[in-house]
Amino acid sequence: MITKNKLDKSFGPAGTSAGIFMFIAGIVVTFYSFTGLILIFIGAFVGFTSTSTMIDNDKKRIKFSNNLFGFIKTGQWIDIKPEMKLGLKKSNRVYRAYSRSNRTLDIDSKDIRLILYGADNKQIMPIKKFDSPDIAKVELKKLGNQLGLSLI
């Protein structure tokens, strides 16, 4: 069974909103001119590109992917080895956008991420993200048992 976990939008909240706006504007402009197709293409790329992970519990492998345009998945499957480990890490991302009057808009994104570590305790990839530490701990133990990995 393959489970899919959505992580982040590649261009942040401001880029995603701008991309969706460009996509919609491109659809409207296409009725009048074919140059709207360029807006549709760029808007779809910026607005819908995201990152995700897929976990195949049956074959014990995991894949981090960039989803170009929201549906073209790129990335390679990594086989889970017994010496790999799972752990939790706090993530604090700040997205900053500037308005035309040079005012800044900061958007904080605080969450907890389930991370796959190698045998040398180096981070390989994020697997899931959670808002609550309690839910993250439960999922850490559950996924560790499913994949047969030790916990950090």
C-alpha positions, 0 to 999 in steps of 0.5 A: 500500500502506498501512502502519499504525504503532501509537504509544501508548496514550492514557491510559498503562499505568496507565489502560489497565490500569484501563480493561480492569479496568473493562471486565471488571467491567462485563461481570460486573455486566451479568449482574445489572444494566444499570448494568454497561453504563456500566462497559463503555462507560467501560472500553472507552474508557479501556482501548482508546483509542490513537494510530497513523499510517497511511502510504499510499505509493502516494498519498504521504499520511499520517494521524495518528489517535486510535483511539477504543475501539480501532477508530474511527479519527479524523484527516485525511490529509495529502499529502506535499509534496517540501519536507517532511523526516523526522528522528529524535527521542529520546522520554522519557515518564514515566507516574506513578500514585499508590496509595491510600497516596500512593506514586508509581509511575513508569513510564519509556518511552524510545524513538526516534521518526521525525518528519515535519517541515514546510518550516520545520523544525517538527514535524508528527507522529510516524510510527513509534517504535523501541527501537533507534537502528540500526533507526530509522536504517535505517527513516528512510532507507527511508521517506525513499526511498519518499516522496521526502523529505529527511532531517534 
